[in-house]
Amino acid sequence: MSHTFSPIVFVVDADPSIRNSLERLIRNSGWQAETFASQQDFLAYPRTAVPSCLIVDAALPSCGGLALQRQIASERFPMPIIFLSGFRDIEMIVSAMKGGALDFLIKPINDESLLSAIRTAIKRSETVLGRENELHQLRAGYGSLTPREREVMTLVASGLPNKQVGGELGISEVTVKFHRGNLMRKMRAGSFAHLVNMASRLHVARPVPIGAVSA
């Protein structure tokens, strides 16, 4: 995965004049621009770990923009997509938007409309990447736990008090507190509520039957 520092706007369009025009617009607006004549060239480009979006011609030769959208959704990090089209095809627009496209613009493109869409796409990408990074850190923290600490985390985050956790695991309440303190530190949980949220995101908490939790 490649690492750069400023957002990248990818452009896939078979028309070289459109690619050149969009590249100038994108670079003049302060972003990086990477342009491609075909979907194959774009898919061969290394994945990026920075905010990015894709501007794609809906009528790409060979597979078409919608097929590329589906391929990106299955093979890459979620990437906001802005479709461009030389004609207004309602069925195509609906399919693109149902597939998660951010916008569908009709050529000739108004620069401000496109720049506004790019700004929104970059912000969306920043949010997605931030969540992915948080989840990566959570998994790393969980991976640092001992098997016993993971058991304690699962039971505590499921709502069981320390005494019942100890009963389930065959250890003392004091030992449960010891493991709980360790796992809170390793997971960098600032509070019990924070730990519960982490367990939920990691899908490690388990449902507790009604009445199983004592006062």
Backbone as CSV, one residue per row, in Angstrom:
resi,resn,N_x,N_y,N_z,CA_x,CA_y,CA_z,C_x,C_y,C_z
1,MET,0.848,-1.181,0.000,0.000,0.000,0.000,0.888,1.237,0.000
2,SER,0.626,2.167,-0.909,1.475,3.336,-0.997,1.112,4.349,0.067
3,HIS,2.078,5.190,0.458,1.858,6.186,1.483,2.262,7.553,0.957
4,THR,1.319,8.468,0.850,1.585,9.843,0.488,0.912,10.713,1.535
5,PHE,1.024,12.036,1.393,0.577,12.882,2.483,-0.650,13.734,2.170
6,SER,-0.881,14.108,0.929,-2.041,14.922,0.614,-3.074,14.096,-0.137
7,PRO,-4.345,14.499,-0.071,-5.401,13.733,-0.734,-5.130,13.546,-2.223
8,ILE,-5.586,12.403,-2.733,-5.419,12.088,-4.154,-6.792,11.999,-4.810
9,VAL,-6.913,12.669,-5.939,-8.125,12.552,-6.747,-7.757,11.743,-7.991
10,PHE,-8.360,10.578,-8.123,-8.125,9.721,-9.277,-9.145,10.044,-10.369
11,VAL,-8.683,10.002,-11.602,-9.563,10.261,-12.740,-9.415,9.108,-13.736
12,VAL,-10.533,8.510,-14.127,-10.523,7.465,-15.159,-11.450,7.908,-16.280
13,ASP,-10.854,8.254,-17.405,-11.631,8.726,-18.555,-10.824,8.429,-19.813
14,ALA,-11.471,7.893,-20.820,-10.776,7.526,-22.054,-10.391,8.736,-22.887
15,ASP,-11.002,9.884,-22.624,-10.745,11.098,-23.400,-9.549,11.848,-22.818
16,PRO,-8.426,11.931,-23.544,-7.238,12.593,-23.006,-7.446,14.070,-22.714
17,SER,-8.277,14.752,-23.500,-8.514,16.174,-23.252,-9.230,16.385,-21.919
18,ILE,-10.164,15.493,-21.590,-10.866,15.591,-20.310,-9.914,15.264,-19.170
19,ARG,-9.078,14.248,-19.345,-8.106,13.904,-18.302,-7.172,15.079,-18.021
20,ASN,-6.681,15.700,-19.065,-5.757,16.819,-18.889,-6.438,18.010,-18.229
21,SER,-7.657,18.281,-18.635,-8.402,19.399,-18.062,-8.677,19.176,-16.576
22,LEU,-9.106,17.965,-16.233,-9.393,17.663,-14.838,-8.117,17.648,-14.003
23,GLU,-7.035,17.166,-14.569,-5.778,17.145,-13.828,-5.347,18.562,-13.452
24,ARG,-5.449,19.505,-14.393,-5.090,20.899,-14.097,-5.986,21.467,-13.009
25,LEU,-7.283,21.223,-13.119,-8.234,21.739,-12.137,-7.937,21.192,-10.743
26,ILE,-7.672,19.898,-10.681,-7.416,19.244,-9.391,-6.121,19.757,-8.765
27,ARG,-5.069,19.819,-9.554,-3.778,20.276,-9.022,-3.839,21.751,-8.611
28,ASN,-4.527,22.563,-9.387,-4.661,23.988,-9.043,-5.468,24.197,-7.770
29,SER,-6.243,23.176,-7.396,-7.051,23.260,-6.168,-6.318,22.691,-4.957
30,GLY,-5.072,22.220,-5.168,-4.239,21.796,-4.049,-4.207,20.312,-3.756
31,TRP,-4.831,19.498,-4.615,-4.808,18.057,-4.400,-3.839,17.392,-5.377
32,GLN,-3.482,16.172,-5.077,-2.744,15.365,-6.041,-3.729,14.822,-7.071
33,ALA,-3.252,14.635,-8.283,-4.101,14.076,-9.339,-3.389,12.902,-9.994
34,GLU,-4.136,11.816,-10.165,-3.630,10.652,-10.882,-4.676,10.297,-11.934
35,THR,-4.280,10.328,-13.201,-5.250,10.086,-14.264,-4.943,8.788,-15.012
36,PHE,-6.014,8.167,-15.513,-5.890,6.873,-16.191,-6.846,6.830,-17.385
37,ALA,-6.401,6.159,-18.448,-7.226,6.046,-19.647,-8.188,4.869,-19.566
38,SER,-7.927,3.939,-18.654,-8.768,2.744,-18.570,-8.887,2.267,-17.124
39,GLN,-9.894,1.439,-16.900,-10.086,0.866,-15.575,-8.936,-0.060,-15.199
40,GLN,-8.363,-0.738,-16.186,-7.253,-1.644,-15.904,-6.042,-0.890,-15.360
41,ASP,-5.748,0.258,-15.971,-4.624,1.075,-15.497,-4.872,1.560,-14.075
42,PHE,-6.108,1.969,-13.808,-6.436,2.449,-12.462,-6.297,1.330,-11.429
43,LEU,-6.825,0.157,-11.735,-6.798,-0.949,-10.781,-5.384,-1.461,-10.534
44,ALA,-4.478,-1.178,-11.463,-3.086,-1.587,-11.288,-2.323,-0.631,-10.380
45,TYR,-2.898,0.522,-10.092,-2.243,1.506,-9.233,-2.303,1.018,-7.785
46,PRO,-1.208,1.169,-7.019,-1.211,0.683,-5.626,-2.299,1.349,-4.793
47,ARG,-2.829,0.614,-3.874,-3.812,1.183,-2.953,-3.168,2.289,-2.131
48,THR,-3.948,3.281,-1.770,-3.415,4.404,-1.010,-3.956,4.397,0.414
49,ALA,-3.158,4.950,1.333,-3.583,5.044,2.726,-3.871,6.489,3.093
50,VAL,-4.264,7.286,2.107,-4.594,8.689,2.337,-6.004,8.938,1.812
51,PRO,-6.635,10.039,2.244,-7.959,10.360,1.709,-7.910,10.463,0.188
52,SER,-8.912,9.907,-0.454,-8.920,9.901,-1.912,-10.340,9.745,-2.424
53,CYS,-10.517,10.042,-3.706,-11.800,9.810,-4.355,-11.542,9.521,-5.822
54,LEU,-12.563,9.066,-6.496,-12.439,8.686,-7.899,-13.466,9.433,-8.734
55,ILE,-12.979,10.037,-9.824,-13.858,10.626,-10.834,-13.808,9.698,-12.037
56,VAL,-14.939,9.185,-12.446,-14.937,8.178,-13.511,-16.021,8.457,-14.542
57,ASP,-15.657,8.247,-15.795,-16.617,8.367,-16.885,-17.578,7.189,-16.825
58,ALA,-18.857,7.468,-16.758,-19.853,6.395,-16.651,-19.863,5.492,-17.880
59,ALA,-19.416,6.035,-19.020,-19.450,5.267,-20.270,-18.057,4.772,-20.658
60,LEU,-17.293,4.308,-19.689,-15.965,3.775,-19.987,-16.057,2.630,-20.998
61,PRO,-15.121,2.575,-21.949,-15.099,1.435,-22.875,-14.873,0.137,-22.107
62,SER,-15.270,-0.941,-22.654,-15.079,-2.279,-22.077,-16.066,-2.542,-20.957
63,CYS,-15.714,-2.216,-19.705,-16.569,-2.638,-18.590,-17.611,-1.597,-18.199
64,GLY,-17.349,-0.312,-18.424,-18.272,0.720,-17.992,-18.026,1.129,-16.551
65,GLY,-18.416,2.357,-16.230,-18.177,2.904,-14.905,-18.864,2.146,-13.783
66,LEU,-20.058,1.645,-14.040,-20.795,0.928,-12.996,-20.095,-0.370,-12.611
67,ALA,-19.543,-1.068,-13.600,-18.817,-2.303,-13.311,-17.561,-2.001,-12.504
68,LEU,-16.897,-0.899,-12.824,-15.711,-0.502,-12.061,-16.102,-0.166,-10.628
69,GLN,-17.230,0.479,-10.455,-17.722,0.801,-9.116,-17.908,-0.463,-8.288
70,ARG,-18.507,-1.484,-8.880,-18.726,-2.737,-8.159,-17.397,-3.410,-7.818
71,GLN,-16.446,-3.345,-8.734,-15.148,-3.974,-8.497,-14.403,-3.275,-7.364
72,ILE,-14.470,-1.964,-7.343,-13.816,-1.201,-6.272,-14.435,-1.550,-4.927
73,ALA,-15.758,-1.668,-4.901,-16.448,-1.972,-3.646,-16.034,-3.321,-3.084
74,SER,-15.689,-4.262,-3.955,-15.353,-5.611,-3.495,-13.865,-5.807,-3.235
75,GLU,-13.011,-4.946,-3.818,-11.579,-5.197,-3.749,-10.780,-4.132,-3.011
76,ARG,-11.345,-2.961,-2.772,-10.560,-1.868,-2.206,-11.257,-1.260,-0.997
77,PHE,-10.496,-0.376,-0.282,-11.118,0.405,0.762,-12.260,1.202,0.144
78,PRO,-13.316,1.468,0.916,-14.401,2.289,0.377,-13.847,3.600,-0.191
79,MET,-14.158,3.894,-1.435,-13.662,5.103,-2.090,-14.843,5.878,-2.667
80,PRO,-15.057,7.116,-2.236,-16.141,7.913,-2.811,-15.947,8.072,-4.319
81,ILE,-17.028,7.887,-5.070,-16.954,7.943,-6.522,-17.877,9.029,-7.061
82,ILE,-17.323,9.833,-7.965,-18.087,10.862,-8.669,-18.163,10.439,-10.127
83,PHE,-19.364,10.218,-10.619,-19.542,9.817,-12.009,-19.708,11.033,-12.906
84,LEU,-19.122,10.935,-14.097,-19.335,11.926,-15.143,-19.995,11.229,-16.325
85,SER,-20.904,11.939,-16.993,-21.574,11.329,-18.144,-21.912,12.401,-19.170
86,GLY,-21.854,11.997,-20.452,-22.195,12.921,-21.525,-23.686,13.007,-21.776
87,PHE,-24.457,12.177,-21.084,-25.910,12.215,-21.269,-26.604,11.816,-19.972
88,ARG,-27.851,12.190,-19.855,-28.620,11.927,-18.633,-29.396,10.622,-18.799
89,ASP,-28.856,9.575,-18.214,-29.483,8.254,-18.256,-30.009,7.962,-16.849
90,ILE,-31.327,8.090,-16.670,-31.921,7.964,-15.337,-31.621,6.601,-14.717
91,GLU,-31.737,5.545,-15.513,-31.482,4.199,-14.991,-30.033,4.069,-14.503
92,MET,-29.099,4.626,-15.276,-27.691,4.565,-14.891,-27.429,5.397,-13.633
93,ILE,-28.052,6.567,-13.559,-27.885,7.434,-12.387,-28.389,6.729,-11.135
94,VAL,-29.567,6.121,-11.234,-30.144,5.415,-10.081,-29.237,4.269,-9.655
95,SER,-28.719,3.506,-10.622,-27.836,2.381,-10.301,-26.567,2.866,-9.615
96,ALA,-26.005,3.950,-10.127,-24.774,4.491,-9.548,-25.001,4.960,-8.115
97,MET,-26.093,5.670,-7.879,-26.358,6.192,-6.535,-26.697,5.068,-5.565
98,LYS,-27.429,4.051,-6.028,-27.711,2.891,-5.178,-26.424,2.158,-4.820
99,GLY,-25.441,2.209,-5.731,-24.154,1.563,-5.483,-23.245,2.359,-4.575
100,GLY,-23.716,3.532,-4.130,-22.939,4.325,-3.182,-22.204,5.506,-3.772
101,ALA,-22.473,5.840,-5.045,-21.805,6.989,-5.660,-22.120,8.261,-4.898
102,LEU,-21.145,9.146,-4.834,-21.358,10.414,-4.133,-22.128,11.398,-5.006
103,ASP,-21.853,11.407,-6.313,-22.542,12.352,-7.200,-22.497,11.833,-8.629
104,PHE,-23.360,12.380,-9.459,-23.426,12.010,-10.876,-23.605,13.309,-11.649
105,LEU,-22.533,13.749,-12.337,-22.539,15.043,-13.007,-22.585,14.861,-14.523
106,ILE,-23.303,15.750,-15.188,-23.467,15.686,-16.639,-22.490,16.648,-17.315
107,LYS,-21.775,16.134,-18.319,-20.852,16.960,-19.089,-21.639,17.919,-19.989
108,PRO,-21.100,19.133,-20.270,-19.850,19.698,-19.744,-19.980,20.014,-18.253
109,ILE,-18.916,19.756,-17.533,-18.956,19.861,-16.075,-18.665,21.277,-15.614
110,ASN,-19.492,21.758,-14.699,-19.228,23.042,-14.048,-18.128,22.844,-13.013
111,ASP,-17.061,23.637,-13.121,-15.907,23.452,-12.246,-16.275,23.506,-10.764
112,GLU,-17.078,24.491,-10.395,-17.420,24.638,-8.973,-18.248,23.473,-8.462
113,SER,-19.130,22.950,-9.299,-19.925,21.792,-8.889,-19.021,20.586,-8.650
114,LEU,-18.043,20.420,-9.539,-17.126,19.294,-9.394,-16.230,19.476,-8.184
115,LEU,-15.701,20.672,-7.980,-14.824,20.923,-6.828,-15.580,20.723,-5.516
116,SER,-16.846,21.139,-5.493,-17.662,20.937,-4.293,-17.846,19.448,-4.016
117,ALA,-18.087,18.671,-5.069,-18.249,17.226,-4.911,-16.951,16.588,-4.433
118,ILE,-15.818,17.061,-4.959,-14.520,16.511,-4.540,-14.270,16.803,-3.065
119,ARG,-14.561,18.022,-2.630,-14.360,18.368,-1.218,-15.183,17.453,-0.320
120,THR,-16.427,17.233,-0.696,-17.289,16.344,0.094,-16.740,14.926,0.093
121,ALA,-16.257,14.476,-1.069,-15.713,13.124,-1.180,-14.467,12.954,-0.320
122,ILE,-13.590,13.944,-0.316,-12.369,13.867,0.484,-12.706,13.815,1.967
123,LYS,-13.664,14.610,2.398,-14.075,14.588,3.805,-14.642,13.216,4.181
124,ARG,-15.437,12.648,3.279,-15.992,11.321,3.545,-14.880,10.285,3.636
125,SER,-13.908,10.385,2.742,-12.779,9.454,2.756,-11.970,9.595,4.040
126,GLU,-11.768,10.832,4.500,-11.038,11.064,5.746,-11.741,10.375,6.917
127,THR,-13.068,10.471,6.933,-13.847,9.840,8.002,-13.700,8.327,7.972
128,VAL,-13.816,7.748,6.786,-13.707,6.291,6.639,-12.322,5.806,7.045
129,LEU,-11.288,6.495,6.580,-9.928,6.103,6.919,-9.659,6.246,8.410
130,GLY,-10.245,7.298,9.023,-10.095,7.472,10.467,-10.697,6.302,11.225
131,ARG,-11.862,5.854,10.783,-12.505,4.710,11.441,-11.711,3.431,11.228
132,GLU,-11.167,3.272,10.019,-10.353,2.094,9.736,-9.105,2.082,10.619
133,ASN,-8.497,3.251,10.809,-7.299,3.343,11.637,-7.623,3.038,13.099
134,GLU,-8.759,3.553,13.574,-9.181,3.267,14.949,-9.400,1.772,15.144
135,LEU,-10.060,1.140,14.167,-10.327,-0.293,14.272,-9.024,-1.088,14.239
136,HIS,-8.080,-0.645,13.421,-6.767,-1.308,13.377,-6.086,-1.229,14.733
137,GLN,-6.155,-0.069,15.387,-5.545,0.096,16.702,-6.254,-0.755,17.755
138,LEU,-7.579,-0.850,17.629,-8.335,-1.693,18.557,-7.917,-3.155,18.424
139,ARG,-7.786,-3.610,17.188,-7.393,-5.003,16.960,-5.983,-5.267,17.469
140,ALA,-5.113,-4.267,17.317,-3.744,-4.415,17.813,-3.742,-4.510,19.331
141,GLY,-4.551,-3.668,19.978,-4.646,-3.716,21.433,-5.213,-5.044,21.904
142,TYR,-6.257,-5.517,21.234,-6.868,-6.794,21.603,-5.884,-7.938,21.388
143,GLY,-5.080,-7.828,20.341,-4.082,-8.857,20.072,-3.003,-8.940,21.127
144,SER,-2.819,-7.847,21.890,-1.796,-7.836,22.938,-2.280,-8.451,24.248
145,LEU,-3.590,-8.741,24.343,-4.143,-9.310,25.565,-3.797,-10.792,25.695
146,THR,-3.668,-11.240,26.923,-3.482,-12.669,27.174,-4.829,-13.364,26.985
147,PRO,-4.843,-14.673,26.794,-6.115,-15.400,26.668,-7.054,-15.141,27.844
148,ARG,-6.505,-15.089,29.063,-7.338,-14.834,30.232,-7.912,-13.422,30.206
149,GLU,-7.110,-12.454,29.806,-7.590,-11.080,29.730,-8.701,-10.946,28.696
150,ARG,-8.609,-11.704,27.621,-9.668,-11.671,26.614,-10.964,-12.244,27.176
151,GLU,-10.842,-13.312,27.957,-12.036,-13.896,28.582,-12.680,-12.898,29.532
152,VAL,-11.856,-12.242,30.320,-12.378,-11.253,31.269,-13.032,-10.099,30.516
153,MET,-12.402,-9.644,29.463,-12.962,-8.538,28.677,-14.328,-8.902,28.114
154,THR,-14.433,-10.112,27.566,-15.705,-10.549,26.991,-16.817,-10.549,28.032
155,LEU,-16.528,-11.099,29.209,-17.559,-11.213,30.242,-17.884,-9.873,30.883
156,VAL,-16.861,-9.081,31.161,-17.090,-7.775,31.781,-17.857,-6.867,30.831
157,ALA,-17.445,-6.846,29.565,-18.107,-5.991,28.580,-19.520,-6.466,28.270
158,SER,-19.818,-7.730,28.600,-21.160,-8.259,28.395,-22.101,-7.874,29.528
159,GLY,-21.559,-7.269,30.567,-22.393,-6.771,31.654,-22.303,-7.531,32.959
160,LEU,-21.465,-8.558,33.027,-21.351,-9.315,34.266,-20.459,-8.587,35.272
161,PRO,-20.862,-8.528,36.536,-20.008,-7.936,37.565,-18.795,-8.824,37.831
162,ASN,-17.787,-8.245,38.461,-16.531,-8.965,38.699,-16.733,-10.304,39.401
163,LYS,-17.625,-10.346,40.390,-17.835,-11.577,41.158,-18.333,-12.702,40.265
164,GLN,-19.283,-12.383,39.378,-19.815,-13.411,38.487,-18.802,-13.808,37.420
165,VAL,-17.993,-12.854,36.972,-16.933,-13.175,36.022,-15.979,-14.189,36.642
166,GLY,-15.618,-13.937,37.924,-14.739,-14.860,38.630,-15.355,-16.242,38.759
167,GLY,-16.676,-16.278,39.037,-17.366,-17.559,39.166,-17.349,-18.335,37.860
168,GLU,-17.538,-17.648,36.746,-17.539,-18.319,35.445,-16.160,-18.844,35.072
169,LEU,-15.133,-18.101,35.464,-13.773,-18.469,35.073,-13.034,-19.275,36.128
170,GLY,-13.648,-19.409,37.309,-13.003,-20.174,38.376,-11.823,-19.449,38.994
171,ILE,-11.900,-18.111,39.054,-10.840,-17.313,39.672,-11.467,-16.361,40.679
172,SER,-10.650,-15.772,41.537,-11.168,-14.882,42.571,-11.551,-13.521,41.982
173,GLU,-12.375,-12.801,42.726,-12.777,-11.467,42.291,-11.573,-10.529,42.218
174,VAL,-10.643,-10.719,43.155,-9.424,-9.899,43.151,-8.629,-10.127,41.867
175,THR,-8.555,-11.384,41.444,-7.827,-11.702,40.205,-8.539,-11.116,38.998
176,VAL,-9.865,-11.131,39.020,-10.631,-10.517,37.932,-10.296,-9.033,37.841
177,LYS,-10.257,-8.367,38.995,-9.933,-6.935,39.007,-8.535,-6.681,38.471
178,PHE,-7.604,-7.584,38.792,-6.231,-7.452,38.310,-6.196,-7.534,36.778
179,HIS,-6.872,-8.560,36.235,-6.904,-8.725,34.784,-7.655,-7.564,34.123
180,ARG,-8.702,-7.124,34.769,-9.490,-6.019,34.216,-8.644,-4.750,34.124
181,GLY,-7.865,-4.488,35.163,-6.989,-3.319,35.148,-5.954,-3.409,34.031
182,ASN,-5.386,-4.603,33.862,-4.387,-4.805,32.815,-4.974,-4.598,31.418
183,LEU,-6.149,-5.184,31.186,-6.721,-5.088,29.844,-7.200,-3.668,29.551
184,MET,-7.676,-2.950,30.581,-8.071,-1.561,30.382,-6.866,-0.738,29.945
185,ARG,-5.718,-1.021,30.563,-4.495,-0.285,30.226,-4.030,-0.632,28.810
186,LYS,-4.013,-1.918,28.494,-3.554,-2.333,27.167,-4.486,-1.828,26.052
187,MET,-5.779,-1.810,26.319,-6.731,-1.339,25.322,-6.848,0.183,25.303
188,ARG,-6.205,0.823,26.270,-6.253,2.283,26.406,-7.690,2.771,26.555
189,ALA,-8.428,2.037,27.363,-9.823,2.390,27.626,-9.876,3.408,28.755
190,GLY,-10.473,4.547,28.490,-10.537,5.594,29.497,-11.619,5.389,30.529
191,SER,-12.550,4.494,30.237,-13.658,4.239,31.158,-14.259,2.878,30.823
192,PHE,-15.129,2.405,31.707,-15.806,1.133,31.444,-16.689,1.239,30.200
193,ALA,-17.373,2.386,30.045,-18.216,2.584,28.863,-17.381,2.530,27.584
194,HIS,-16.183,3.085,27.667,-15.277,3.050,26.515,-14.895,1.611,26.183
195,LEU,-14.631,0.816,27.212,-14.278,-0.585,27.000,-15.437,-1.354,26.361
196,VAL,-16.635,-1.099,26.819,-17.817,-1.763,26.257,-17.961,-1.415,24.775
197,ASN,-17.726,-0.145,24.446,-17.799,0.283,23.054,-16.748,-0.435,22.207
198,MET,-15.540,-0.582,22.759,-14.476,-1.294,22.055,-14.869,-2.743,21.804
199,ALA,-15.396,-3.391,22.828,-15.791,-4.791,22.701,-16.884,-4.955,21.656
200,SER,-17.787,-3.983,21.603,-18.858,-4.027,20.615,-18.302,-3.908,19.200
201,ARG,-17.346,-3.005,19.008,-16.757,-2.823,17.684,-15.933,-4.037,17.259
202,LEU,-15.346,-4.711,18.245,-14.555,-5.903,17.952,-15.403,-7.166,17.883
203,HIS,-16.694,-7.023,18.254,-17.630,-8.153,18.256,-17.167,-9.265,19.200
204,VAL,-16.691,-8.873,20.381,-16.250,-9.878,21.349,-17.167,-9.971,22.555
205,ALA,-18.067,-9.009,22.734,-19.013,-9.103,23.843,-20.073,-10.136,23.477
206,ARG,-20.643,-10.768,24.487,-21.674,-11.762,24.217,-22.943,-11.373,24.947
207,PRO,-24.108,-11.714,24.400,-25.357,-11.373,25.081,-25.489,-12.130,26.387
208,VAL,-26.024,-11.444,27.376,-26.217,-12.079,28.689,-27.714,-12.283,28.910
209,PRO,-28.143,-13.498,29.241,-29.564,-13.754,29.464,-30.145,-12.831,30.525
210,ILE,-31.394,-12.440,30.359,-32.061,-11.603,31.345,-32.069,-12.299,32.697
211,GLY,-31.676,-11.572,33.722,-31.639,-12.142,35.074,-30.281,-12.724,35.433
212,ALA,-29.371,-12.768,34.456,-28.056,-13.362,34.750,-27.172,-12.411,35.526
213,VAL,-27.448,-11.099,35.424,-26.619,-10.102,36.102,-27.255,-9.758,37.443
214,SER,-26.539,-9.989,38.529,-27.052,-9.680,39.843,-26.756,-8.242,40.194
215,ALA,-27.504,-7.712,41.130,-27.298,-6.329,41.548,-25.967,-6.193,42.242
